[in-house]
Amino acid sequence: SDRFTARRRIKLGLEAASFAPGRPTQCLLLSQNQLDNFQQAWGTEPERLARHNLVVQWQAQLPTFNMKDAIHDIHVLGTSEWQDREQLLVQLKSGTVALFDAESGKQLWLARTDYSYEVVWPVTWNRHSVFCQSKNVLYAFERESGRLQFKQQIPDIQSAPPVASDIHMFISDERGYLKAYELPPFDRTGIRYRNLALLK
């Protein structure tokens, strides 16, 4: 019908291809309400519809300052030989960074930068630190505790988010140069390692 926009017509066509009677598709829906609504709208055969009820395992209140604050980026930090539980790393638009236990929802730590609403890139991390940038300042927070390890002004205009290994921070600039900065290594007490080999 002409009263539908082009986008709406495409959406209806996709729904018809999935839910119309006689189609070969098997449809997995998130809730009973979805299942009932699509079956009523399209007359889909019941045997083609399956319900997968997602259950909320946990929820956490993020420390948003006001209505304009929200999640800027979110990352799952998987398990490894030295980390046996998944973690969830969240950066807010206000510059707040929080680390959660992904299995329980427990907030492990919360950190803030000096500048509010000046987030430049998504956070990056390595085994020891979490890095975020506010304005032209790079912040490093200890991954275990959230304690500030260092902050450093970035002299160049970047063309892509920084990336960190356990030893280096890699930063690209708008002129096409890729620079590797040696990170100051820290142990759990914040004392600088005397030998980089101790990081291995």
Disulfide bonds with the S-S distance in Angstrom:
none
